[in-house]
Amino acid sequence: MSSLTKFHGLENLKNATGQELEIALQELMGGIKALDQEALAGMQSRVDAKIKPLGSLGVLEDIAQQLAGIFGTTHPKINKKAVLLMAGDHGVVVEGVSAAPQEITKQMFYSYLNGGAGINVLARNAGADVISTDIGIATPLDAPELMAYRVKNGTDNMAKGPAMTRQEAMLAILTGARIAANAIDSGVNLLATGEVGIGNTTPSAALISVFTGHSVEDVTGRGTGLKDDALINKQTVIKCAIEINQCNPDAPIDTLAKIGGLEIAALVGAILEASYQHVPIILDGIISSAAAITAAKLAPLSTSYMIASHSSEELGQHLALHQLGLKPRLDFHMRLGEGTGAALMFPMVEAALKIADEMATFEQAAVTTGDF
């Protein structure tokens, strides 16, 4: 049955009750399975037979093995690629946590749709689509159909109370999962995470602080370019939000609802759905990492389906990835977001499979083997 026919037991996602959303989310999380170890080992044998010292292609070999385990075959193929770019606004921007005005979220969203933004350029370079979705922009868009997936007109100010209700958070998660499912149904089998939302490094840092146990100072960066005094204010606002909402790291949905973002929740859902459908998903920067660590709290096995991309300039990303057991693979000193770092990883993933498929073996090349 296509995921478009019935989605995790839901007939109508938008009109689902809180209980129905809970049941659907439990079904999604519970359906995520471990990687196929036999296929993974088979890929390792394939790569080990190539004309090179064992392990000499490093991360490329790791990725090839991971893909085999994800797809459940020693000969995985990438068919289509897409960046899932989720958009959402944040009520906490009224606290002065961003150097950029909130209206930029909406303006940039149109740029993604028109194909002129950084992510569009890098995705085209990699032969990937960009699927841009409004999950929670604060103001109306020109065409009503662009708001079909909108859960709410931006989050509430998390420094004064919960950013959203539990039901809104679950709806945003499952909306992101639905968007991922739609892409997979269309033939995409390599996904990447992207986002836009002025102020979204603030909820991301808050989530990472709660879920890793690291201090707010350790995980909070300058976002769009905050000066020193504004950075201190941002840290103070995050501490206030965590305290006033009494966040519990062992209650990930509630924590996401209290101090998260709508686009972050949608990325959580996209990661979970990709894992559920045995599709790899490339993480971008700090916002994607906040979503990833939340997804891992909900379904630990989802970590196996994640591929890290670049080393963000935002502090919290490294601590989130460390807790996930992942390492950034590219170091380009980037902090744009949008999925730009993740898009740069598409060719690396494809290169890993080309090594497995196209590189000669010792036997084929008549190269002498040795203990190396």
C-alpha positions as CSV (number, residue, x, y, z in Angstrom):
1,M,0.0,0.0,0.0
2,S,1.4,3.4,-0.9
3,S,2.1,5.7,2.0
4,L,-0.1,8.2,0.2
5,T,-3.2,6.0,0.6
6,K,-3.0,5.7,4.4
7,F,-0.3,7.3,6.5
8,H,0.6,5.4,9.6
9,G,-3.0,4.5,10.2
10,L,-4.3,8.1,9.6
11,E,-7.0,8.8,7.1
12,N,-6.6,12.6,7.4
13,L,-3.5,14.0,9.1
14,K,-4.8,17.6,9.3
15,N,-8.0,16.6,11.1
16,A,-6.5,13.9,13.4
17,T,-7.2,14.0,17.1
18,G,-4.4,14.1,19.6
19,Q,-4.9,10.4,20.4
20,E,-4.8,9.5,16.7
21,L,-1.5,11.5,16.3
22,E,0.0,9.7,19.3
23,I,-0.9,6.3,17.9
24,A,0.5,7.2,14.4
25,L,3.7,8.5,15.9
26,Q,4.1,5.4,18.0
27,E,3.6,3.2,14.9
28,L,6.2,5.3,13.0
29,M,8.8,5.1,15.8
30,G,8.2,1.4,16.5
31,G,8.6,0.5,12.8
32,I,12.2,1.6,12.6
33,K,14.5,-1.4,12.3
34,A,18.2,-2.0,12.7
35,L,20.5,-2.1,9.6
36,D,20.9,-5.3,7.7
37,Q,24.2,-6.6,9.1
38,E,24.6,-9.3,6.4
39,A,24.4,-6.8,3.6
40,L,26.7,-4.4,5.5
41,A,29.3,-7.2,5.9
42,G,28.9,-8.1,2.2
43,M,29.7,-4.6,1.2
44,Q,32.7,-4.6,3.4
45,S,33.9,-7.7,1.6
46,R,33.3,-6.1,-1.8
47,V,35.3,-3.0,-0.8
48,D,38.1,-4.9,0.8
49,A,38.6,-6.8,-2.5
50,K,39.4,-3.5,-4.4
51,I,43.0,-2.7,-5.5
52,K,44.0,-0.6,-2.4
53,P,45.2,-1.2,1.2
54,L,42.4,-2.2,3.5
55,G,40.4,0.8,4.8
56,S,42.5,3.3,2.8
57,L,39.4,5.1,1.4
58,G,38.3,5.8,4.9
59,V,34.9,7.5,5.2
60,L,33.9,6.5,1.6
61,E,34.1,2.8,2.8
62,D,32.1,3.6,5.9
63,I,29.4,5.2,3.8
64,A,29.3,2.3,1.3
65,Q,28.8,-0.1,4.2
66,Q,26.1,2.0,5.8
67,L,24.2,2.3,2.6
68,A,24.3,-1.5,2.1
69,G,22.9,-1.9,5.6
70,I,20.2,0.7,5.1
71,F,19.0,-0.7,1.7
72,G,19.5,-4.3,2.7
73,T,21.6,-5.2,-0.3
74,T,25.3,-5.5,-1.2
75,H,24.6,-3.5,-4.4
76,P,22.7,-0.4,-3.4
77,K,21.7,2.2,-6.0
78,I,20.8,5.9,-5.6
79,N,17.9,6.7,-7.9
80,K,16.9,10.3,-7.0
81,K,18.0,12.8,-4.5
82,A,16.2,15.6,-2.7
83,V,16.7,18.2,0.0
84,L,13.6,18.6,2.3
85,L,13.6,22.3,3.2
86,M,11.2,23.1,6.0
87,A,10.3,26.7,6.9
88,G,9.0,28.1,10.2
89,D,9.1,31.2,12.3
90,H,9.8,31.7,16.0
91,G,8.0,33.8,18.5
92,V,11.2,34.1,20.5
93,V,12.7,36.6,18.0
94,V,11.0,39.4,20.0
95,E,13.6,38.8,22.6
96,G,16.4,40.1,20.3
97,V,18.0,36.7,19.7
98,S,18.6,37.3,16.0
99,A,20.4,40.0,14.0
100,A,18.1,39.5,11.1
101,P,14.4,40.5,10.9
102,Q,11.7,37.8,10.9
103,E,10.3,38.8,7.5
104,I,13.4,37.3,5.9
105,T,12.0,33.8,6.5
106,K,9.1,34.5,4.1
107,Q,11.3,36.4,1.6
108,M,13.8,33.6,1.5
109,F,11.1,31.0,1.1
110,Y,10.1,32.6,-2.2
111,S,13.7,32.5,-3.3
112,Y,13.8,28.7,-2.8
113,L,10.7,28.3,-4.8
114,N,12.2,30.5,-7.6
115,G,15.4,28.5,-7.6
116,G,17.8,31.4,-6.8
117,A,19.1,30.6,-3.3
118,G,22.3,29.0,-2.3
119,I,20.6,25.6,-1.7
120,N,19.1,25.7,-5.1
121,V,22.5,26.2,-6.7
122,L,24.2,23.5,-4.7
123,A,21.3,21.0,-5.1
124,R,21.3,21.5,-8.9
125,N,25.1,21.0,-8.9
126,A,24.5,17.6,-7.2
127,G,21.5,16.7,-9.5
128,A,19.1,16.9,-6.6
129,D,15.6,18.5,-6.1
130,V,14.7,21.0,-3.4
131,I,11.3,20.4,-1.8
132,S,10.4,23.6,0.1
133,T,7.5,23.4,2.5
134,D,5.9,26.0,4.8
135,I,5.4,24.3,8.2
136,G,5.0,27.5,10.2
137,I,5.8,30.8,8.6
138,A,4.3,33.6,10.7
139,T,2.5,35.5,7.9
140,P,0.4,34.5,4.9
141,L,2.0,33.5,1.6
142,D,0.7,34.8,-1.7
143,A,-0.8,31.5,-2.8
144,P,-2.9,29.5,-0.3
145,E,-1.7,26.2,-1.7
146,L,1.8,27.0,-0.5
147,M,0.4,26.9,3.1
148,A,-1.2,23.5,2.7
149,Y,1.2,21.9,5.2
150,R,1.3,24.9,7.6
151,V,0.7,23.7,11.2
152,K,0.6,27.1,12.9
153,N,1.6,30.8,12.1
154,G,4.9,30.5,13.8
155,T,5.7,29.3,17.3
156,D,4.8,31.2,20.5
157,N,7.6,32.9,22.5
158,M,9.3,30.0,24.3
159,A,10.8,32.5,26.8
160,K,7.3,33.1,28.2
161,G,5.9,29.6,27.9
162,P,5.6,26.6,25.5
163,A,6.5,27.3,21.9
164,M,3.6,25.0,20.9
165,T,1.2,22.5,22.3
166,R,2.1,18.8,22.3
167,Q,-0.6,18.2,19.6
168,E,0.9,20.9,17.4
169,A,4.4,19.3,17.9
170,M,3.1,15.9,16.9
171,L,1.3,17.3,13.9
172,A,4.5,19.0,12.8
173,I,6.5,15.8,13.2
174,L,4.0,13.7,11.2
175,T,3.7,16.5,8.6
176,G,7.5,16.3,8.1
177,A,7.2,12.5,7.9
178,R,4.4,12.8,5.3
179,I,6.6,15.2,3.2
180,A,9.4,12.6,3.3
181,A,7.0,9.8,2.4
182,N,5.8,11.8,-0.6
183,A,9.3,12.3,-1.8
184,I,10.1,8.6,-1.3
185,D,7.0,7.6,-3.2
186,S,8.2,9.7,-6.1
187,G,11.4,7.6,-6.3
188,V,13.7,9.6,-4.1
189,N,16.0,7.3,-2.1
190,L,18.6,9.7,-0.7
191,L,17.3,12.6,1.3
192,A,18.9,15.6,3.0
193,T,17.6,18.0,5.6
194,G,17.3,21.8,5.1
195,E,15.5,24.7,6.8
196,V,14.8,28.3,7.0
197,G,13.5,30.3,10.0
198,I,15.0,33.5,11.4
199,G,15.9,32.8,15.1
200,N,16.0,29.0,14.7
201,T,19.5,28.6,16.2
202,T,17.9,29.6,19.5
203,P,15.5,26.7,19.9
204,S,18.1,24.4,18.3
205,A,20.7,25.4,21.0
206,A,18.0,25.0,23.7
207,L,17.1,21.4,22.5
208,I,20.8,20.4,22.3
209,S,21.5,21.8,25.8
210,V,18.6,19.8,27.3
211,F,19.3,16.6,25.4
212,T,23.1,16.6,25.8
213,G,23.4,18.1,29.3
214,H,25.9,20.7,28.1
215,S,25.6,24.3,29.3
216,V,23.8,26.9,27.3
217,E,27.0,28.7,26.8
218,D,28.7,25.6,25.3
219,V,26.0,25.1,22.7
220,T,25.0,28.6,21.7
221,G,26.6,30.4,18.7
222,R,26.1,33.7,17.0
223,G,23.5,32.6,14.5
224,T,23.1,35.4,11.8
225,G,26.0,37.3,13.3
226,L,25.2,38.5,16.8
227,K,27.7,40.8,18.6
228,D,29.0,39.9,22.1
229,D,26.2,41.7,24.1
230,A,23.5,40.2,21.9
231,L,25.0,36.7,22.3
232,I,24.9,37.0,26.0
233,N,21.2,38.1,25.8
234,K,20.6,35.0,23.5
235,Q,22.1,32.7,26.1
236,T,20.1,34.3,28.9
237,V,16.8,33.9,26.9
238,I,17.6,30.2,26.3
239,K,18.3,29.6,29.9
240,C,15.0,31.3,30.8
241,A,13.1,29.2,28.3
242,I,14.5,26.0,29.6
243,E,13.8,27.0,33.2
244,I,10.3,28.4,32.7
245,N,9.2,25.3,30.7
246,Q,10.8,22.8,33.1
247,C,12.2,20.8,30.2
248,N,12.8,17.0,30.8
249,P,15.3,15.3,28.5
250,D,13.4,12.0,29.0
251,A,10.2,13.5,27.5
252,P,11.4,14.4,24.0
253,I,8.0,15.3,22.5
254,D,7.1,17.6,25.4
255,T,10.6,19.2,25.3
256,L,10.3,19.7,21.5
257,A,6.9,21.3,22.0
258,K,8.1,23.6,24.8
259,I,11.4,24.9,23.3
260,G,11.5,23.7,19.7
261,G,10.4,24.9,16.4
262,L,7.8,23.8,13.8
263,E,10.4,23.3,11.1
264,I,12.6,21.5,13.6
265,A,9.7,19.2,14.4
266,A,9.1,18.6,10.7
267,L,12.7,17.6,10.3
268,V,12.4,15.2,13.2
269,G,9.5,13.6,11.3
270,A,11.4,13.5,8.0
271,I,14.3,11.7,9.7
272,L,12.0,9.2,11.4
273,E,10.1,8.5,8.1
274,A,13.4,8.0,6.2
275,S,14.5,5.5,8.8
276,Y,11.1,3.8,8.7
277,Q,11.4,3.4,4.9
278,H,15.1,2.4,4.9
279,V,16.3,5.5,3.2
280,P,19.5,7.4,4.2
281,I,19.2,11.0,5.2
282,I,22.0,13.5,5.2
283,L,22.1,16.0,8.1
284,D,23.0,19.7,7.6
285,G,24.0,22.0,10.4
286,I,22.9,22.9,13.9
287,I,19.2,23.0,13.2
288,S,19.3,19.6,11.5
289,S,21.4,18.3,14.4
290,A,18.9,19.5,16.9
291,A,16.2,17.6,15.0
292,A,18.5,14.5,14.7
293,I,19.2,14.4,18.4
294,T,15.4,14.7,19.1
295,A,14.6,11.9,16.6
296,A,17.2,9.7,18.3
297,K,15.6,10.3,21.6
298,L,12.3,9.1,20.1
299,A,13.7,6.2,18.2
300,P,17.4,5.4,18.9
301,L,17.7,3.1,15.8
302,S,17.1,6.2,13.6
303,T,20.7,7.2,14.1
304,S,21.9,4.4,11.9
305,Y,20.1,6.1,8.9
306,M,21.8,9.5,9.4
307,I,24.8,10.7,7.5
308,A,26.6,13.7,8.8
309,S,27.8,16.4,6.4
310,H,29.7,19.5,7.3
311,S,31.2,20.9,10.4
312,S,29.0,23.9,11.2
313,E,30.4,27.1,12.7
314,E,27.6,26.9,15.3
315,L,28.9,25.5,18.5
316,G,26.1,23.1,19.5
317,Q,26.3,21.0,16.3
318,H,29.5,19.3,17.3
319,L,28.2,18.3,20.7
320,A,24.9,17.0,19.2
321,L,26.8,14.9,16.6
322,H,29.1,13.6,19.3
323,Q,26.2,12.4,21.3
324,L,24.8,10.7,18.2
325,G,28.1,9.0,17.5
326,L,28.6,10.9,14.3
327,K,31.4,13.0,12.9
328,P,31.2,15.9,10.4
329,R,32.7,14.9,7.1
330,L,33.3,18.3,5.5
331,D,35.0,21.4,7.0
332,F,34.0,24.4,4.9
333,H,33.4,26.9,7.8
334,M,29.7,27.2,6.7
335,R,26.8,28.5,8.7
336,L,24.2,29.4,6.1
337,G,21.7,26.5,6.8
338,E,19.1,25.8,4.1
339,G,20.7,22.3,3.6
340,T,23.7,23.7,1.8
341,G,26.2,21.6,3.7
342,A,24.1,18.5,3.3
343,A,23.8,19.1,-0.5
344,L,27.6,19.1,-0.8
345,M,27.6,15.6,0.7
346,F,25.4,14.1,-2.1
347,P,28.4,13.6,-4.5
348,M,30.4,12.0,-1.6
349,V,27.7,9.5,-1.0
350,E,27.5,8.6,-4.7
351,A,31.3,8.4,-4.9
352,A,31.2,5.7,-2.1
353,L,29.0,3.5,-4.3
354,K,31.0,4.2,-7.4
355,I,34.1,2.8,-5.6
356,A,32.1,-0.4,-4.8
357,D,30.7,-0.7,-8.3
358,E,33.5,0.6,-10.6
359,M,36.9,0.1,-8.9
360,A,38.7,-3.1,-10.0
361,T,39.5,-5.9,-7.6
362,F,42.9,-7.4,-7.1
363,E,41.8,-10.4,-9.2
364,Q,40.4,-8.4,-12.0
365,A,43.4,-6.1,-12.3
366,A,45.9,-8.9,-11.8
367,V,47.5,-6.9,-8.9
368,T,49.6,-8.8,-6.3
369,T,47.9,-9.0,-2.9
370,G,49.8,-8.7,0.3
371,D,49.3,-8.1,4.0
372,F,48.3,-4.5,3.8
